[in-house]
Structure formats: structure tokens, C-alpha cells
Amino acid sequence: MRITRTRTAARSAVHSAARTAAGVAVCALALGALPAGAARAESAASAASTASERGAARHTAPLHSRPAADGVRLVPLQGAVNVRDLGGYRTYDGERVRYGQVFRADALAKLTDADVTTLAGLGLKKVVDFRVPAEVQNDGPDRLPAGLTATSRPVNDNGLFVTLMTVIGSRDPVKQEEMLGNGKADAFMREVYRTFVTDASNRAQFATTLRDIAGGGKGSTGSPLLYHCTAGKDRTGWTSYLLLRAVGVPEHTAVGDFLASNTYRAAYDAKVREGLKQAGLMQNPDLLIPLQEVRTGYLDAALAEAEQKYGSLGGYLRKGLGLDTRTILALRERMVGR
């Protein structure tokens, strides 16, 4: 009996070590820290996982989530359009990001009573609000289930909200064209994304949020967390990209999650533009499209800045955000499992 127990314990230790080693390798691969030859492993694992992502079984997703054609899990609400469960994505090694652990969202100020009930069903233990004070003042505080209060963790938007209000409030088509036309809106958004890397206070907010996730407990016993900004696409999109890449989700999948905001926000954003035109506030509301959308160029601007300052995305996580190997592994333990 003693020998059997010893052998069982030994096997358990070996398996645990193997899982840890595998986690280190997958996280390193995701962050581009392995030699160039590892890219072939990424390609093979990515190809193998794509079909699995598209064909994810419905019964693996919580009832609150609606599996979309692209594998994204939308939480359908009336007062918010971009609330999603980050679960379901495949990692390089064929594991899957767990459902019901982390949610990304747009502003929650206009939720209906039914929406609040739906949100309560997620079992959230923490909500992080990336909005700056001017946004909260304009849109209102989050509407959350009883007993839940948002943690204010403002991320500097480089003046995006104020710029948007100034442009619209001017009612001057010439000024609006001068401020947003000829690629200026696109260039402005790229600068917003660079501040996610260059601004020390922004880095601190992202780092604290990722540490919250890492320290939230393992798997199904963890404490579900939701983070959001106003549109749920830029600050929220960058955080989601970092989290997915850090736990071993392939680049193309993480980018797909990032770009999905365009799909979920399209109808709402078009209605906003039409409303501005009908109200006489803008003759050409399409000038706002680069501010309303997410684009790979925006993400590329942040990643290029991270590479320039820290050598790689992994360097940004380690040196820029101060996340050590133990924290990265804790993120994977929390988020990934069969």
C-alpha cells in the first residue's frame, strides 16, 4: 500500500511538473519568446485548433452566452452591445480558455432591469471600469447587481472622449473635417494605442487588472471578473488581447477577438451617426468611423511601441507591466483547461 501511494504521488508530481513545463512553453510561444523554429509549431497548432474553435460544442458554454459563428461568446443585453465571455478560444497546445472566468464589455450605465438580472447570473465578483471621470460623468455610473460596486481604474484615452465631444459640439463641418479628415482620425487612434504602452499610469492599470485575474483562483472555483470601458473596444480590447496572448492563444485568434467589436458595434454605431446627421450636428458623420472602429493598424501601433521599448510583447508584460513568470503561469492556470 505504501509503495502504491508513493508511486501515485510520484506520478502526480511528474504530471504536475509536465503541466507547468507545458504552460511555460505555451506562454513563451504565445509571446514570441521561443526561437524562430517555434513558429512552425505555432503554425501547426494554429491550423489544428481553428476547426475546433469554429465547431465548439454549445453544451460547453454557459447558458448566458450565445455562441456566434466566429466562436465569440456574446452575452446578449439590451443596454450594452459588446459584452462577451472570453472563454472558448483554443491555445497552441489544444487546450481551451475556460468559460465564465473573464468578461469584456462596453459601458454598463444603460442596462435595463432585465440586463442587471442577466449580469447577476454571471456570478461576477469584481467589475473594473477603465473609463476616465469625464466619461462616467457624461454616461453615468455602472448599473450592477446588488452587492457589486465597480472598481474605478481609469486608463487615459489620450483625450479621445473630449475630442469627440468637441468635434460634435462644434456643429461646424469645416472644423470637423479639419480635425478628423484626411487620415487624422486614424492617426489619432494610433496615438491612443501607443499610450497604452508609453503611459506609466496606463501600464499600472492594465497590470493591476491582469494581476486581479491571476489571483482570482483556479478554474471553476475562480472569481469571475468583468472589465470595460465606454465602447468596449480599445482599452478593453487591448486588455483582452494581452490576456489571451499571455495564456497561449495564437495571434490570429486574439486579433479576431479584438476585431469582433466591429461586428457587434456596427448597427449601434451606424445609428449614432445617423442620429447626429438628423440632428444637424454633423454633415458628414462618417468622419467618426475611424474613432468608432477598431483596426489592425491601431493594434499594430501599440505592438510596435512595445517592441521598440521592451523588445517584444513578452518584454512589455514583464518589464512594462511588471508581471513575473509566476503571474503569467497563474493566469494560465486560472484561464486554461480542458
Disulfide bonds with the S-S distance in Angstrom:
none
